[in-house]
Amino acid sequence: MARYASLVVCFLCLCAGAAVCGARELQPMRGVEEPLEVENITYLTFDRSDEATLARLGDSGINGGALQLTPDTHNIESFLVHKSGSVLLARPFKLWRALSDDEIANGTAGAPRVRVVSFNTTFSMNVFHKDAPPGEGLAFVIAPSLDGPPQGSFGGFLGLTNATLQAAGPAANRFVAVEFDTFNQSYDPNDNHVGLDIGSVVSNVTADLADFNITSIASTEESPANYTAWIDYDGAARRIAVYVAAQGRPKPATAVLAAPLDLSEHVPEQAYIGFAASTGANWELNCILDWTLSIEAFPEEKERRWWIALVAAVVSVGVLAVAVAAFFLARLSRARRAEERSQARLGHTLSRLPGMPREFTYESLRKATDNFKERLGEGGYGVVYKGTLPAEADDGRLVAMEVAVKKFIRDDARCVEDFVKEVDIINRLRHKNIVPLIGWCYKKGQLLLVYEYMPNGSLDQHLFPRSLGDQLASPLTWASRYGIAADVASGLHYVHYEYGPMVLHRDIKASNVLLDGATAARLGDFGLARVVESDKTSYMDAGVAGTHGYIAPEYSMGHRASRQTDVFAYGALVLELVTGRRALLRDAGCPLLVDFVWRMHGRGALIGAVDQALGTAEFDADEATRLLLLGLACSSPNPADRPTMPEVLQILSKAAPPPEVPLIKPTFVWPPGGGAQFSLSDIEMTTSSYAGTGDGSSMRATQDTSYDSFRPPTAPNSSQDYFPALSSGR
């Protein structure tokens, strides 16, 4: 009892101290610029259990893993025309509030007297029609109530309004919508556009989707198509931006539509968020396949009243002795609030990333990993644990989903910055040979990433024993090794050339290549990756990032990473695959694997470098020669002599002959791009100066295990995986 009494006294000290020092010290005055907490809502797919959180209104339904905003049926087509439906989140969101005089006084001079929340949302849609022209369209909507589509809201009214309400004007239609219109009404620019509707289906701003390589949002059985839309709203700037792309493509750099929008002028303070659609004399099936929403949330007003009442009640208790104790407690409180603001800012930053994946609670991850029991690996960034999460199957049963949870152990500002950069890069990449991200968690300074569990572990476990006498996880066949080389090349080609801005991996090595259940390779660990701006071809570092044995000599000298430095590391990986030896050999006379292979090549005994564990009958000699020559070409000391990744893919597919490689390793020259050139020996730089110490350790202080980006088995890459009917419109 004495213990609880002491706690009460300390708490009163805190409050009384605040009164002595000034009541504003502890009162949580939230200035205009202070970030709000962000709430994240994610639907990877839809089923009947979601009816607890979603309101189905009008002619809408949930079927086949999607929100069907207008009916789907195998009956006569007349059932499909003149319909309207909507699906909204069942609870309202507070989208704006008037600021108090104190908040305005604490804010920036000239700031608005109303604060409006920011949000971003991403959803995939399928708009299908058959034979006849489509009609009418669907819309993302902020609605004033759950009343649903008004009577007569079919046709061009898109389930948002009707002829009577439309004639009454925006005052009678307190909604804001982003429409995707497929039918040309008299007030529309065409039958394939996106528009901003403010209290009216006559759009305030429109944009032609044909100009953005989307010839028609609506698809047919002959031309099935799904599309992804991103809608970003900046409440501070009072501006909305809409982006559209074919499903599976990254978010475009340029918005298809951008316009000023002050929600506080057009929707109620409390409003509902969701989708609406309609059909007219012509019909189409309007479906939402997945949906994520990240939105700022105002703190509950009762919290402010509670603090004010408490401070007022204890002001009269101010005693000098209490004030001394309160001084120290007030400092602790300020530190705690600073940490909470930092957490809110990070959550806000993560939530605004395009297509941000699922946010997990810390408790769910702790339970999934059995209190972080089974370690898969660890490094400078943190520790990776194996876990099991429940995932709902199509038939409603709960099935286990194995995951890997990476728990960051550093909590400094650089760690948080690296965490955000890594999540941003991983979250954008979509390729079969890159391990995709499932989700993240940030709670009380603890950073966690969640990935799909790779049952066959990392490549190095199958190539190299951990110590003398250790057994390999399982030997790799020659076909598996050749396939892994092709898989990694495909993933690297994607980040170098296919994915929008160029991404440099900067840490390609065997431990960062993960093998799935079919022994297909996926490139992981993007902790050192960097996005290179579109007008540049390289990334300048203050130091050297990567792992000894895989670092190109020109990068070690000039600290400039490029596609060629990634190709150099890939060459070392290919040689490891063929020889079964590490890139760094524990041999003072020949510390680099590439030098050993080049010597074998010079003696005319290149095939003798193949892993002896395979045996002469276990590999294809022509393919082995092809890979060894490719590995040497990629490992050339001079970047201009290395093949590009498109050329590598041609060689691996046998569409091009193996590269011609000199019998003697070329001399490294500096600078690589021209100018006064001199050899490595001229500048007294030994092989080990760019190959490392021979221990295979990473150049970064925070090397990690290779689980860095994963995707759950229940989250498909396209709608065809879980909603096959929609790929053809049904």
Secondary structure, DSSP 4 states (H G I P E B T S, - for coil): -HHHHHHHHHHHHHHHHHHHH-GGGTS----TTSPPEEEEEEESS--GGGGGTEEEEET-EEETTEEESS---SS-GGGGSS-EEEEEESS-EE-EEEPPHHHHHHS-TT--SEEE--EEEEEEEEEE--SSPP--EEEEEEES-S--SPTT--GGGTTT--HHHHHH-GGG---EEEEEE-S--TTSS-SSEEEEEESSSS-SEEEEGGGGT-S-SEE-SSS---EEEEEEEETTTTEEEEEEEETTSPPPSS-SEEEE--GGGTS-SEEEEEEEEE--SS--EEEEEEEEEEEEEPPPHHHHHHHHHHHHHHGGG--HHHHHHHHHHHHHHHHHHHHHHHHHHHHHHHHTSTT--EEPPHHHHHHHTTTTTSEEEE-SSEEEEEEEEEEE-TTS-EEEEEEEEEEE---SHHHHHHHHHHHHHHHH---TTBPPEEEEEEETTEEEEEEE--TT-BHHHHHS-SSTTPPPSSPPPHHHHHHHHHHHHHHHHIIIIISSSEEE-----GGGEEE-TT--EEE---TT-EEEPTT-SEEE-SS--SBTTS--HHHHHH-EEEHHHHHHHHHHHHHHHHH---SB-S-TT--BHHHHHHHHHHTT-GGGGS-GGG-TTSS-HHHHHHHHHHHHHHT-SSGGGSPPHHHHHHHHTTSSPPPP--SSPPPPEESTTSSS-EETGGGT--THHHH-SSS--BSSTT---S------TTS-SSGGGT-HHHHTT-
